[in-house]
Amino acid sequence: MVQTRAVVVSENNSGMRTETIAFRRSKRQGMTISVTERYMRHDIPCALSLCTRCAPQNQELHRRGIPLLNPQRPRRILVPDTSVVSRFIELLESADDDSSSSSSGSLSNIVFCQTVLDALDKRNRSRTIRNVRRIAADPRRSSIVFANEVFAETVVPDGPSNESATERDMRAVQQTAKWYAQHIRDCGSAATSSPIRIAILTLKGTHANNVYKSGGITAEDREDEVTAGVEVWHLDDFVTQNCPPQVVDHYREIARATEDTDMDITGKTALEYAQSRLKAKSQTGYPAAYWSPQDVEDGLRAGTLVQGKIRMLRTGPAAGTSRQPQGIIDRTDGAPSILVSGRVALNRACPGDTVVVRLLTDSEAAANNAAVEADSGAAGDGDDESESDDEESVAVDQIDAGEEPIMESEAFAVEHASGVVVYVTERKWRPFVATLQIDGSGSGGSSRHLAVPVDVNVPKIRIHYIDTTAIADRYFVVAIDGWLADSQYPHGHFVRALGRIGDLDAEIDTILVERQIAVSQASLAFSEASLREMPVDSPLHPWRPSSDDIEGCRDLRDNGALIFSIDPQGSQDIDDAVSMRPIGGGKLELGVHIADVTRFVTPGSATDTEAQARGTTVYLADRRFNMIPEILSERICSLRGGQDRFAVSVIWTLDPENEYSAESVWFGRTLIRSACEMYYEQAQDLLDGKTGVEGIDPAMESEFRQSIQDLAKVMRVLRERRQRNGALELASTEVKFEFHKETRAVAEVRPKRSLEIHRVIEEAMVFANTAVAQRIHQHIPGAALLRRHRSPTRDRFERLIKAAGTRGFAIDCSSNAALADSLRRIAQAAHSDPDLLFLAKSMATLAMQEADYFATGDCGDPAEFAHYGLALGYYTHFTSPIRRYADIIVHRQLLAALAGAKSSMAEPASSALPVESRQWVGSVAARLNERNRQSKVAQRESTELFQSRFVAQQTRQKTQKKEGQDSQPLVADGVVAEVRTNGLIVYVPRFGLRGPVHLRDKATGKIQLPLSTLSGKPGDVDKIIDGCTEFVAESDRLSIRLPINVPVFHLGDHHRLTFAVFDHVKVMLRVLETRRRRAPVYLTLVSQAWGASGGAGALSGSRAYRSSLPSLEKKFRISAANPAVLARSGRKSKPSPNEDELDQPRAPEDALHDNDEAAASSKGGKSKNKNKNARYAGGAYDVLEKFSEMSLLETRHESQRLGSSPGTKHPTDPSHAAPEG
């Protein structure tokens, strides 16, 4: 029972305070009283940029980084009611992304009333509320949340007793619209020179002139002076008459998908909505409902519950046999993480959600693990969607890269507590790209389907869609609307189609949407508002700096410094240039000159708003999406050779007698003219002393050579100084793609070359970034935007420590200096094996924490500013403002520091971004960290996409050369990078890719060791050696016991095949064609590199002997003289040797004879293995039938061993004694 009453408590000049008292009775807690206080205020601003009455308050909002309403074209403010926001939030959130416009979009400048958010909160629609706040926080949308319920001029009195809550809310929305109309009229001519209309959007009327429910605005009201500026639109009418076609299509898709749902919450009261939820009965084993917020709060306070963010493991960490999902809860308090095993324990939590977990006792955890194993693959809610999807499972296995690492799975399960999710504090649902799962029986005319997200960590989503043929082979975007306790899957709706699976543009769009970069490639076009701000630069009117622009700049065009840039070949967005020259007194002058982007991108402009929203230029394998328009990034700001360009420069005077320490440093705006756009290969040739370098002006080649060599000499010293302090030289996989000019198909893939000139330019940029970081921190100690790299914990290095130990290397990770020394020792010892050094550095890189931006005021201790990897106390990003928004902020902070004022430009304070506000800088830093992270993942995924397309293309080309054959294999050398619970991760240097090698089936646990590991023949990769046992996966090695009780060979004591980290192997690269997701590259083990150190040598160093038939007769109770058996084996009957002959080695000519027979036998018996056990070598090992084939393997193995060890005696040599048994 709930009873409420509201009373006025007090009144003063600023407003009045009211209390809402609610009496609640429950069986558990009895009668409780809940008191909610509200303060009615008179001082809430309108947040309209054109308003003159609220200008001081609006400027304060802008200074704090809160966007303002800015209606331009059309001059209209939208006020959606609860029905529109609850059902069409997806439309309001993404409709005008295609224009990337800040204020010109048809669905921008939205006023979200507090009334609407309160109604959503009563229905537990927290995700919709977060979406509303995300729209209001996006400066491109120029939208706000207006506190109409606590504003004295918009609050509405109680209505009649029979008035519903929905009707009361509609009156509140109407009152807000009326107030805005009157307020705009009262602002004067500044805001009304071109009338601004207020449009209420609703689903409750069918025409604009209809009454807006009870007490609404009618056609007659339009004659009233107050409501003359208010319109009422049904959303359907508004969208179809005012929005572009793509928005109309989007609206119709959402309308169709939500037609029969309860997305519009105004159809039920809050009580009815709650009662409908309570009727849901759990049929899946999910708890019927999450714990109440009060119980959660009590549990967190008492310590019986813990809170954290969930990340998903691919599969169960215990034995690898369960397909149930698993999650790890990273706790917000920094305490050890918690393992959540199984669908029931996860209780509808999704990746990234913030959840509350109840810890399980040991007995409860054991019972839960047993239930997970027993229920792996059980159906959920009784629906008829097919749960099994073999193609999907295989694709996921390949994408997963072979379960979790040993260190994060088996050890995790032992060392960490287990728990069960009891509450979800915050959902991280976003638009997901998916494909359609179609049952083998067809759709059957049903409109209910499962969408399969391309993100393997996200559960399938139930959607309603009628015309499945239109999306059966396409990617499409879906949104999750909710997840009921009685459903195995969340429910959502179709948003829009992207393109055909496998089409390149559709794959790129999928990456952009999944990484939350954009809704499509088209949406990344710059808005008209931004393009109107661009300076003119055309063939008829080329851009040149004016005399007014030059004023205040230091002119470096004719000061004797040779300025040049060094970038990758074909670069258009040239951020940086360098100069080096001797000056008087034996000193050197080093200059780093960075494009002055802030001169053209002013704070608060449309271009600045879009650049901040993008955060960074996104570089994909074959294209890029710029952060600022091309006219700036590739032309006017780009430091092109022979062109006058503005820059912000850092110029040092260096003392060669004191390790090139800086005697002085100068910062400021400059005007430069680069003498040359060099690319790295040209600069490296000059550094090496070569002459006649192609593309370099012969008249200046000598001068360039001297400058580059002087620059390299200085940078070597600076780099060595950092390394003495603990700077690390880490490694990451970067590949370069070459494309056919006409077809744009991938012509070649190769790892990028590492040149010394790369390190030279990198060191110069690090030097500049460090100097700028120190300067801005001096000026703004509480708000400087710096970049830090925190020290990793020792447990993150366990994999590297154990892997290096297999090669006799000790890793000291007590500090960055100690780690750097350990890696240098590996480099010195492993000079003949560059892959080993690369992988060791890669493991060290993976152990690192991610570097991030931060505001210095958010860190109490300056020691926390340090950059672990670079061994620097202060560091920031200053050198790439064309492609990173963080650098634009740093430029503004530096210029503000140089000006000695709180604004970097002579502009009104109201339009300047608050670059000296800790709160603003900290919030922008957090957004930039996320944008950079997503951009890096997108770049990696695009690389994987083109690697996949290249492998598929190479396989097809080989097949075409040998017409009539199956797909030809692509075999390459690889190195074991990691050991996983069901196989290996192998790095393939030739193509710069890493991939899984599965050696145990995830579902059944059956060992799947390819026959090729013994035969060395690529054709045997799909034949599995049956009977392998004892699959032992450790953190640094994996071993498998071979079946020795078969007539193949006796290995004596060496009966295990072992793979250790850093072992060299051969793998076959193939592409798994699937209609579910991007076709992944997967690897199959072909063979080990025989004779390699560690695990690879374990088998090759052993003695292989021919088994004898009498021993087999005793073991298997068979007769070698059985004519039928021998007929199948293709052999003639031979007399059995006596016992004295059993252990005698056979003559070499006998082995060679067996090889000939085996070859003939294998050709003649090929069709006999085509059955369900065909992929296993002989199924259960029909001993005599496979005898000849195995003897071929034995002699092949021996020849490989002898070939790798010259002078070694053949095991058939009489001097070799046979092992016993």
Secondary structure as the mmCIF struct_conf table of DSSP 4:
data_model
#
loop_
_struct_conf.conf_type_id
_struct_conf.id
_struct_conf.beg_label_comp_id
_struct_conf.beg_label_asym_id
_struct_conf.beg_label_seq_id
_struct_conf.end_label_comp_id
_struct_conf.end_label_asym_id
_struct_conf.end_label_seq_id
STRN STRN1 VAL A 2 ASN A 12
TURN_TY1_P TURN_TY1_P1 ASN A 13 SER A 14
STRN STRN2 GLY A 15 SER A 26
TURN_TY1_P TURN_TY1_P2 LYS A 27 GLN A 29
STRN STRN3 GLY A 30 ARG A 41
BEND BEND1 HIS A 42 HIS A 42
STRN STRN4 LEU A 48 LEU A 48
TURN_TY1_P TURN_TY1_P3 SER A 49 LEU A 50
BEND BEND2 THR A 52 THR A 52
TURN_TY1_P TURN_TY1_P4 ARG A 53 CYS A 54
HELX_RH_AL_P HELX_RH_AL_P1 ALA A 55 ARG A 63
TURN_TY1_P TURN_TY1_P5 ARG A 64 GLY A 65
STRN STRN5 LEU A 69 LEU A 69
BEND BEND3 ARG A 73 PRO A 74
STRN STRN6 ARG A 76 PRO A 80
HELX_RH_AL_P HELX_RH_AL_P2 THR A 82 SER A 94
TURN_TY1_P TURN_TY1_P6 ALA A 95 SER A 100
BEND BEND4 SER A 102 SER A 103
BEND BEND5 GLY A 105 GLY A 105
TURN_TY1_P TURN_TY1_P7 SER A 106 LEU A 107
BEND BEND6 ASN A 109 ASN A 109
STRN STRN7 ILE A 110 ILE A 110
STRN STRN8 VAL A 111 CYS A 113
HELX_RH_AL_P HELX_RH_AL_P3 GLN A 114 LYS A 122
TURN_TY1_P TURN_TY1_P8 ARG A 123 ASN A 124
HELX_RH_AL_P HELX_RH_AL_P4 SER A 126 ALA A 137
TURN_TY1_P TURN_TY1_P9 PRO A 139 ARG A 141
STRN STRN9 ILE A 144 PHE A 146
HELX_RH_3T_P HELX_RH_3T_P1 ASN A 148 VAL A 150
STRN STRN10 PHE A 151 PHE A 151
TURN_TY1_P TURN_TY1_P10 ALA A 152 THR A 154
TURN_TY1_P TURN_TY1_P11 SER A 161 ASN A 162
HELX_RH_AL_P HELX_RH_AL_P5 ALA A 165 CYS A 187
HELX_RH_AL_P HELX_RH_AL_P6 SER A 189 THR A 192
BEND BEND7 SER A 193 SER A 194
HELX_LH_PP_P HELX_LH_PP_P1 PRO A 195 ILE A 196
STRN STRN11 ARG A 197 THR A 202
BEND BEND8 LEU A 203 LYS A 204
BEND BEND9 THR A 206 HIS A 207
TURN_TY1_P TURN_TY1_P12 ALA A 208 ASN A 209
BEND BEND10 ASN A 210 ASN A 210
BEND BEND11 LYS A 213 LYS A 213
TURN_TY1_P TURN_TY1_P13 SER A 214 GLY A 215
TURN_TY1_P TURN_TY1_P14 ALA A 219 ALA A 219
HELX_RH_3T_P HELX_RH_3T_P2 GLU A 220 GLU A 223
BEND BEND12 ASP A 224 ASP A 224
TURN_TY1_P TURN_TY1_P15 GLU A 225 GLU A 225
HELX_RH_3T_P HELX_RH_3T_P3 VAL A 226 GLY A 229
STRN STRN12 VAL A 230 HIS A 234
HELX_RH_AL_P HELX_RH_AL_P7 LEU A 235 ASN A 242
BEND BEND13 CYS A 243 CYS A 243
HELX_RH_AL_P HELX_RH_AL_P8 PRO A 245 ALA A 257
TURN_TY1_P TURN_TY1_P16 THR A 258 ASP A 260
BEND BEND14 THR A 261 ASP A 262
BEND BEND15 ASP A 264 ASP A 264
HELX_RH_3T_P HELX_RH_3T_P4 ILE A 265 GLY A 267
BEND BEND16 LYS A 268 LYS A 268
HELX_RH_AL_P HELX_RH_AL_P9 ALA A 270 LEU A 278
TURN_TY1_P TURN_TY1_P17 LYS A 279 LYS A 279
BEND BEND17 GLN A 283 GLY A 285
BEND BEND18 ALA A 288 ALA A 289
HELX_LH_PP_P HELX_LH_PP_P2 TYR A 290 SER A 292
HELX_RH_AL_P HELX_RH_AL_P10 PRO A 293 ALA A 302
TURN_TY1_P TURN_TY1_P18 GLY A 303 GLY A 303
BEND BEND19 THR A 304 THR A 304
STRN STRN13 LEU A 305 LEU A 313
BEND BEND20 ARG A 314 THR A 315
BEND BEND21 PRO A 317 GLY A 320
BEND BEND22 GLN A 324 GLN A 324
STRN STRN14 GLN A 326 ARG A 331
TURN_TY1_P TURN_TY1_P19 THR A 332 ASP A 333
BEND BEND23 GLY A 334 GLY A 334
HELX_LH_PP_P HELX_LH_PP_P3 ALA A 335 SER A 337
STRN STRN15 ILE A 338 SER A 341
BEND BEND24 GLY A 342 GLY A 342
HELX_RH_AL_P HELX_RH_AL_P11 ARG A 343 LEU A 346
TURN_TY1_P TURN_TY1_P20 ASN A 347 ARG A 348
TURN_TY1_P TURN_TY1_P21 PRO A 351 GLY A 352
STRN STRN16 THR A 354 LEU A 359
HELX_LH_PP_P HELX_LH_PP_P4 LEU A 360 THR A 361
HELX_RH_AL_P HELX_RH_AL_P12 ASP A 362 ALA A 374
TURN_TY1_P TURN_TY1_P22 ASP A 375 GLY A 377
BEND BEND25 ASP A 381 GLY A 382
BEND BEND26 ASP A 384 GLU A 385
HELX_RH_AL_P HELX_RH_AL_P13 ASP A 390 ASP A 400
TURN_TY1_P TURN_TY1_P23 ALA A 401 ALA A 401
BEND BEND27 GLY A 402 GLU A 404
STRN STRN17 PRO A 405 PRO A 405
HELX_RH_3T_P HELX_RH_3T_P5 ILE A 406 GLU A 408
TURN_TY1_P TURN_TY1_P24 SER A 409 SER A 409
HELX_RH_AL_P HELX_RH_AL_P14 GLU A 410 GLU A 415
BEND BEND28 HIS A 416 HIS A 416
STRN STRN18 ALA A 417 GLU A 426
STRN STRN19 PHE A 432 GLN A 437
TURN_TY1_P TURN_TY1_P25 GLY A 440 SER A 441
TURN_TY1_P TURN_TY1_P26 GLY A 444 GLY A 445
BEND BEND29 SER A 447 SER A 447
STRN STRN20 ARG A 448 PRO A 453
BEND BEND30 VAL A 454 ASP A 455
TURN_TY1_P TURN_TY1_P27 VAL A 456 ASN A 457
BEND BEND31 VAL A 458 VAL A 458
HELX_LH_PP_P HELX_LH_PP_P5 PRO A 459 LYS A 460
STRN STRN21 ILE A 461 HIS A 464
BEND BEND32 ILE A 466 ILE A 466
HELX_RH_3T_P HELX_RH_3T_P6 THR A 468 ALA A 470
TURN_TY1_P TURN_TY1_P28 ILE A 471 ASP A 473
STRN STRN22 ARG A 474 GLY A 482
TURN_TY1_P TURN_TY1_P29 ALA A 485 ASP A 486
BEND BEND33 GLN A 488 TYR A 489
STRN STRN23 HIS A 491 ARG A 500
TURN_TY1_P TURN_TY1_P30 ILE A 501 GLY A 502
HELX_RH_AL_P HELX_RH_AL_P15 LEU A 504 GLU A 514
TURN_TY1_P TURN_TY1_P31 ARG A 515 GLN A 516
BEND BEND34 ILE A 517 ILE A 517
BEND BEND35 VAL A 519 GLN A 521
HELX_RH_3T_P HELX_RH_3T_P7 ALA A 522 LEU A 524
BEND BEND36 ALA A 525 ALA A 525
HELX_LH_PP_P HELX_LH_PP_P6 PHE A 526 SER A 527
HELX_RH_AL_P HELX_RH_AL_P16 GLU A 528 ARG A 532
TURN_TY1_P TURN_TY1_P32 GLU A 533 GLU A 533
BEND BEND37 MET A 534 MET A 534
HELX_LH_PP_P HELX_LH_PP_P7 PRO A 535 VAL A 536
BEND BEND38 PRO A 539 HIS A 541
HELX_RH_AL_P HELX_RH_AL_P17 SER A 547 ILE A 550
TURN_TY1_P TURN_TY1_P33 GLU A 551 GLY A 552
BEND BEND39 CYS A 553 CYS A 553
STRN STRN24 ARG A 554 ASP A 555
TURN_TY1_P TURN_TY1_P34 ARG A 557 ASP A 558
BEND BEND40 ASN A 559 GLY A 560
STRN STRN25 ILE A 563 ASP A 567
BEND BEND41 PRO A 568 PRO A 568
TURN_TY1_P TURN_TY1_P35 GLN A 569 GLY A 570
STRN STRN26 ASP A 576 PRO A 582
HELX_RH_3T_P HELX_RH_3T_P8 GLY A 584 GLY A 586
STRN STRN27 LEU A 588 ALA A 595
HELX_RH_3T_P HELX_RH_3T_P9 VAL A 597 ARG A 599
TURN_TY1_P TURN_TY1_P36 PHE A 600 PHE A 600
BEND BEND42 VAL A 601 VAL A 601
TURN_TY1_P TURN_TY1_P37 PRO A 603 GLY A 604
BEND BEND43 SER A 605 SER A 605
HELX_RH_AL_P HELX_RH_AL_P18 ALA A 606 ARG A 614
STRN STRN28 THR A 616 THR A 616
HELX_LH_PP_P HELX_LH_PP_P8 THR A 617 THR A 617
STRN STRN29 VAL A 618 TYR A 619
BEND BEND44 ALA A 621 ASP A 622
STRN STRN30 ARG A 624 PHE A 625
BEND BEND45 MET A 627 ILE A 628
HELX_RH_AL_P HELX_RH_AL_P19 GLU A 630 GLU A 630
HELX_RH_PI_P HELX_RH_PI_P1 ILE A 631 ILE A 636
BEND BEND46 CYS A 637 SER A 638
STRN STRN31 GLY A 641 GLY A 641
TURN_TY1_P TURN_TY1_P38 GLY A 642 GLY A 642
BEND BEND47 GLN A 643 GLN A 643
STRN STRN32 ASP A 644 ASP A 655
HELX_RH_3T_P HELX_RH_3T_P10 PRO A 656 ASN A 658
TURN_TY1_P TURN_TY1_P39 GLU A 659 TYR A 660
STRN STRN33 SER A 661 ARG A 673
STRN STRN34 SER A 674 SER A 674
BEND BEND48 ALA A 675 ALA A 675
STRN STRN35 GLU A 677 TYR A 679
HELX_RH_AL_P HELX_RH_AL_P20 TYR A 680 LEU A 687
TURN_TY1_P TURN_TY1_P40 ASP A 688 GLY A 689
BEND BEND49 THR A 691 GLY A 692
TURN_TY1_P TURN_TY1_P41 GLU A 694 GLY A 695
BEND BEND50 ILE A 696 ILE A 696
HELX_RH_AL_P HELX_RH_AL_P21 PRO A 698 ARG A 724
TURN_TY1_P TURN_TY1_P42 ASN A 725 GLY A 726
STRN STRN36 VAL A 735 PHE A 739
TURN_TY1_P TURN_TY1_P43 LYS A 741 THR A 743
STRN STRN37 VAL A 746 PRO A 751
HELX_LH_PP_P HELX_LH_PP_P9 LYS A 752 ARG A 753
HELX_RH_AL_P HELX_RH_AL_P22 GLU A 756 HIS A 779
TURN_TY1_P TURN_TY1_P44 PRO A 781 ALA A 783
STRN STRN38 LEU A 785 ARG A 788
STRN STRN39 HIS A 789 HIS A 789
HELX_LH_PP_P HELX_LH_PP_P10 ARG A 790 THR A 793
HELX_RH_3T_P HELX_RH_3T_P11 ARG A 794 PHE A 797
HELX_RH_AL_P HELX_RH_AL_P23 GLU A 798 GLY A 805
TURN_TY1_P TURN_TY1_P45 THR A 806 GLY A 808
BEND BEND51 SER A 814 SER A 815
HELX_RH_AL_P HELX_RH_AL_P24 ASN A 816 ALA A 829
TURN_TY1_P TURN_TY1_P46 ALA A 830 SER A 832
HELX_RH_AL_P HELX_RH_AL_P25 PRO A 834 ALA A 847
BEND BEND52 MET A 848 MET A 848
HELX_LH_PP_P HELX_LH_PP_P11 GLN A 849 ALA A 851
STRN STRN40 ASP A 852 ALA A 855
HELX_RH_3T_P HELX_RH_3T_P12 THR A 856 ASP A 858
BEND BEND53 GLY A 860 ASP A 861
HELX_RH_3T_P HELX_RH_3T_P13 PRO A 862 PHE A 865
STRN STRN41 HIS A 867 HIS A 867
TURN_TY1_P TURN_TY1_P47 TYR A 868 ALA A 871
STRN STRN42 LEU A 872 LEU A 872
BEND BEND54 GLY A 873 TYR A 874
BEND BEND55 THR A 879 THR A 879
TURN_TY1_P TURN_TY1_P48 PRO A 881 ARG A 883
STRN STRN43 ARG A 884 ARG A 884
HELX_RH_AL_P HELX_RH_AL_P26 TYR A 885 ALA A 899
TURN_TY1_P TURN_TY1_P49 GLY A 900 GLY A 900
BEND BEND56 ALA A 901 LYS A 902
BEND BEND57 SER A 904 GLU A 907
HELX_RH_3T_P HELX_RH_3T_P14 ALA A 909 SER A 911
BEND BEND58 ALA A 912 ALA A 912
TURN_TY1_P TURN_TY1_P50 VAL A 915 GLU A 916
HELX_RH_AL_P HELX_RH_AL_P27 ARG A 918 LYS A 961
TURN_TY1_P TURN_TY1_P51 LYS A 962 GLY A 964
BEND BEND59 GLN A 965 GLN A 965
HELX_LH_PP_P HELX_LH_PP_P12 ASP A 966 PRO A 969
STRN STRN44 LEU A 970 ARG A 980
TURN_TY1_P TURN_TY1_P52 THR A 981 ASN A 982
STRN STRN45 GLY A 983 VAL A 988
TURN_TY1_P TURN_TY1_P53 PRO A 989 GLY A 992
STRN STRN46 LEU A 993 HIS A 998
STRN STRN47 ARG A 1000 ARG A 1000
TURN_TY1_P TURN_TY1_P54 LYS A 1002 THR A 1004
STRN STRN48 ILE A 1007 ILE A 1007
STRN STRN49 PRO A 1010 PRO A 1010
TURN_TY1_P TURN_TY1_P55 LEU A 1011 LEU A 1011
HELX_RH_AL_P HELX_RH_AL_P28 SER A 1012 SER A 1015
HELX_RH_3T_P HELX_RH_3T_P15 PRO A 1018 ASP A 1020
TURN_TY1_P TURN_TY1_P56 VAL A 1021 ASP A 1022
STRN STRN50 ILE A 1024 ILE A 1024
TURN_TY1_P TURN_TY1_P57 ASP A 1026 GLY A 1027
STRN STRN51 THR A 1029 ALA A 1033
BEND BEND60 SER A 1035 ASP A 1036
STRN STRN52 ARG A 1037 ARG A 1041
BEND BEND61 ASN A 1045 VAL A 1046
TURN_TY1_P TURN_TY1_P58 PRO A 1047 VAL A 1048
STRN STRN53 HIS A 1050 HIS A 1050
TURN_TY1_P TURN_TY1_P59 GLY A 1052 ASP A 1053
STRN STRN54 ARG A 1056 ALA A 1060
TURN_TY1_P TURN_TY1_P60 VAL A 1061 PHE A 1062
STRN STRN55 HIS A 1064 VAL A 1071
BEND BEND62 ARG A 1075 ARG A 1078
STRN STRN56 VAL A 1081 GLN A 1088
TURN_TY1_P TURN_TY1_P61 TRP A 1090 GLY A 1091
BEND BEND63 SER A 1093 SER A 1093
TURN_TY1_P TURN_TY1_P62 GLY A 1094 GLY A 1095
HELX_RH_AL_P HELX_RH_AL_P29 ALA A 1096 SER A 1100
TURN_TY1_P TURN_TY1_P63 GLY A 1101 GLY A 1101
BEND BEND64 SER A 1102 SER A 1102
STRN STRN57 TYR A 1105 TYR A 1105
HELX_RH_AL_P HELX_RH_AL_P30 LEU A 1109 PHE A 1116
TURN_TY1_P TURN_TY1_P64 ALA A 1120 ALA A 1121
HELX_RH_AL_P HELX_RH_AL_P31 PRO A 1123 SER A 1129
TURN_TY1_P TURN_TY1_P65 GLY A 1130 GLY A 1130
HELX_LH_PP_P HELX_LH_PP_P13 PRO A 1135 PRO A 1137
HELX_RH_3T_P HELX_RH_3T_P16 GLU A 1139 GLU A 1141
TURN_TY1_P TURN_TY1_P66 LEU A 1142 ASP A 1143
HELX_LH_PP_P HELX_LH_PP_P14 GLN A 1144 ALA A 1147
HELX_RH_AL_P HELX_RH_AL_P32 PRO A 1148 GLY A 1164
TURN_TY1_P TURN_TY1_P67 GLY A 1165 GLY A 1165
HELX_RH_3T_P HELX_RH_3T_P17 LYS A 1166 ASN A 1169
BEND BEND65 ASN A 1171 ASN A 1171
TURN_TY1_P TURN_TY1_P68 LYS A 1172 ARG A 1175
STRN STRN58 TYR A 1176 TYR A 1176
TURN_TY1_P TURN_TY1_P69 ALA A 1177 TYR A 1181
TURN_TY1_P TURN_TY1_P70 VAL A 1183 LYS A 1186
HELX_RH_AL_P HELX_RH_AL_P33 PHE A 1187 SER A 1204
BEND BEND66 SER A 1205 SER A 1205
TURN_TY1_P TURN_TY1_P71 PRO A 1206 GLY A 1207
HELX_LH_PP_P HELX_LH_PP_P15 THR A 1208 HIS A 1210
TURN_TY1_P TURN_TY1_P72 PRO A 1211 THR A 1212
BEND BEND67 ASP A 1213 ASP A 1213
TURN_TY1_P TURN_TY1_P73 PRO A 1214 SER A 1215
BEND BEND68 HIS A 1216 HIS A 1216
HELX_LH_PP_P HELX_LH_PP_P16 ALA A 1217 GLU A 1220
#
